[in-house]
Amino acid sequence: MSQEQSYTIEEVAQLLKVSKLTIYDLVKKEDLPVFRVGRQMRVDRADLQAYIQKRKTGTAPSVPLTTAATPTKNNQRMIISGQDLVLDLLAKYIERRQSNKVLRSHEGSFNGVMAMYNGECDMASLHMFDGDTGDYNTPYLKKIFVSHAFILINVVSRRAGFYVQQGNPLEIKSFEDFKTKSFTLINREKGSGARTLLDEQLRIHHIAPSTIKGYHNEEMSHLDVASAVANGYADVGIGIEKTAKLIHVDFIPVVKERYDIVLFKTPENQQLIETVKEILNAPDFQSEVAALGDYDLSQMGQVMYETL
């Protein structure tokens, strides 16, 4: 394979008219195959064309859930849905302790929960704010999993807020600014935790989404939102603190959100639930998460809600 038949990450980003971080995210999700020439990652032209064609036909989810969720013999394969890096670490620890091969699906909160409801993943992460109660996650799960026994366990807490351009030239500080200031928003997709936070806060503050420029412009990850702000395509976006440190944007904290995982309470899941609890409460796991920075571990491993 000659290098003339392949592209660098930067060249792919230019061809698709997206940021390099978006391409790195596709690579991480294994949506786009790469190979290395020395220390440089390259994308085969045929693989790029195949990716584009699959996106056109809508047949390229980051993990083919309906196929991957079918368990192998002895239940040796499982899927964790969510985007936070802590879930990658959790998957590694589960593989060490059990015979499961752990796959990752990078769905947003609501879509991950619905995939679990439909039997397409085994564990879903979520950070969905409920404006009526001020609580996270539990109010939604009580309504969605009406006929299912489940357990909700905290992983971490983290700060969520606004991505703004460096120096915060528009002095955006709170959701009240959506009423009084003119700026362009870059939004997250429907069903993501960040989108839920925004929509609930707009409802609480009696702000009509139709009054916000850019409200219908959506991206699929914190990285993409922060990159859009950094590159001047938008003035503000909603996301988590850690991502802001990877991109050239400032971060304005607004809330401290709870990031949990949910599992069904079934006989088949009993051992997995116990394993997850043990991992989350293990000093070695907590030390690794603490080393990542920007996480509050004070409730890690605690059961936030459990049906009888």
Secondary structure, 3 states (H helix, E strand, C coil): CCHHHEEEHHHHHHHHCCCHHHHHHHHHCCCCCCEEECCEEEEEHHHHHHHHHHHHHCCCCCCCHHHHCCCCHHHCEEEEECCCHHHHHHHHHHHHHCCCEEEEECCCHHHHHHHHHCCCCCEEEECCECCCCCCECHHHHHHHCCCCCEEEEEEEEEEEEEEECCCCCCCCCCCCHHHHCCCEEEEECCCCHHHHHHHHHHHHCCCCHHHCECCCCEECCHHHHHHHHHCCCCCEEEEEHHHHCCCCCEEEEEEEEEEEEEEECCHHHHHHHHHHHHHHCCHHHHHHHHHHCCCECCCCCCEEEECC
